[in-house]
Amino acid sequence: MITITNFGKFDFESVPIDPFWNTGAEKEFKMHRIHAYPAKFPAFITTKALEYAKQQDLTVTTIADIFCGCGTTAFEAKRNNIFFWGCDINPVATLIAKTKSRKYQKGRLEKYLKAILNYFNSTPVIDLYYSANERLRYWYKRKQFNDLAHLKTGIFRETPNGSAYRLFFLCAFSNILKSTSVWLTKSIKPQVDPKKKPVNVIATFKEQCRLMFAANDEIEGLGDAVSEVVTGSFLCSDTPIPQVDMIITSPPYVTSYEYADLHQLSSLWLDFTADFRKLREGAIGSLYHEYNFKRDWKRLNNTGNRIVSLLLDRHKSKARSVAKYFLDMQKVAERSFKMLNQNGLALFVIGNTEYKKVRIDNAKHLAESLMSAGFSEVLTTKRKISKKILTPYRDELGKFSSDASGRKVYSEEFILIGRK
C-alpha cells in the first residue's frame, strides 16, 4: 500500500500491481454463483481486507457494504461471524444478498420444492398472457409466461409468508427469467434475440434449485452474527446507518451498468415496480431527480472539475451525468467517514473508465474525496482484472471484446483505503 501524501503531485499511473489483491488462496464458494450478476465483487477481497485490518491492529466486529450488490461481502462476513450491514438501491440485488447470507435446513428446502412442483403439476395453468404487463409480454412467449406465472403462484402458496425460504425460491425463480425469455443470451443490454428458443420453465427451475441446494450443502456452518440487508440508497437520509469498524465496498463506475434495465425482468415479475425505469431514480449519478448542473457542478473537487470540463467540449449530456456521479461520490466519502468508528477503515475497490477519449479518473476523484472528507490517511494499491487483460474493450452490446474500435475498459482497478 502506498500512502498518498501530496495529492496534487501523486501519480496514480505509477502505482504498481500488488499480487496480494489479485487472487484468493481458497476456492470461491458456490453460494456466490447462485444468481447471475454483472461485475460481481471477488469474494477473496473481503478475506484480504480482513487480513489487512488485522495487520493494522484493527479488531473488526462490524462490517458494512454500502453498495452491497448481490451480497458477496454479506456472505463472507457471515462466514467469519462478523455483524454485517449492507444496502443497495436495487431490490433484485438485495433479494440475492439476503438469500446468500444464511444457512438453510436441507429437509425444509426439499419439502418446499416438492410442494411447489406438486402444485405446478397438479393444478391447471391459467392463461394470463394477454392481461399481463406490456413489458413482460415483450420479453416472453405465451407458454413461458403462463408457466412462470403459475410457478410464481406455487412459490407464494407453498412457502411461509415472510420467511427466508420464500426468498430462497424467489431467488431461484429470478435467475431463470432471462433463459426462459427471448432476451439475447449473455447480453448485458436489453435486446431481443428473434431466433432464441426459450427453455422449459419447470425443468430450468428444478435445475436452478439443485444448484442452490448444492451451494447450501457446501457450507458447513455460518456464524450467529446478525446480517442486515436493506433496500435503499446510502445517500438517502431515510436510510439509517450503523456505526461500524470497517467498510468494504465497490462503488458503481461513472459509466457503469444500468442495473434497473438489466434486472427489469426480475423487478417486474417480483412486483418490485410496475415500471422498471422508476428504479433508476436515486442511483449514484442518476439524473432522475432534482439537479441543477450550472449551480452544482462548481462544488466538484479539483479532479472532478477537470474531467467534467474536458467532457463539456465533447459531450455536454455526458458531462452532466459524470458531474452528478462525482458529486454523489463526494457525499459517499463524507457519509462513510461519519459511519466509521474511530480508527476504522473504509476500503473501496474502483477502476477507471474512458468516454470519447477522455479518461474518467474514478479512483483519483474518490481518493481526493476521501481526503477532503477528513480521513487521516488515504492509501492505495492496484490489482489486475484478469478477464479484461485480453479483452480490454466493450462492443456495442456491452460484451468484452479485443476490437479496439469499442469503448476502452481498463484491465486494473485500485484499492483505496481511508483510515479515520
Secondary structure, 3 states (H helix, E strand, C coil): CEECCCHHHCCHHHCCECHHHCCCCCCCCHHHHCCCCCCCCCHHHHHHHHHHHHHCCCCCCEEEECCCCCCHHHHHHHHCCCEEEEEECCHHHHHHHHHHCCCCCHHHHHHHHHHHHHHHHHCCCCCCHHHCCHHHHHHCCHHHHHHHHHHHHHHHHHCCCCCHHHHHHHHHHHHCCCCCCCECCCCCCCCECCCCCCCCHHHHHHHHHHHHHHHHHHCCCCCCCCEEEEECCCCCCCCCCCCEEEEEECCCCCCCCCHHHHCHHHHHHCCCCCCHHHHHCCCCCCCCCCCCHHHHHHHCCHHHHHHHHHHHCCCHHHHHHHHHHHHHHHHHHHHHHHHEEEEEEEEEEECCEEECCEEECHHHHHHHHHHHHCCCEEEEEEEECHHHCCCCEECCCCCEECCCCCEEECCEEEEEEEEC
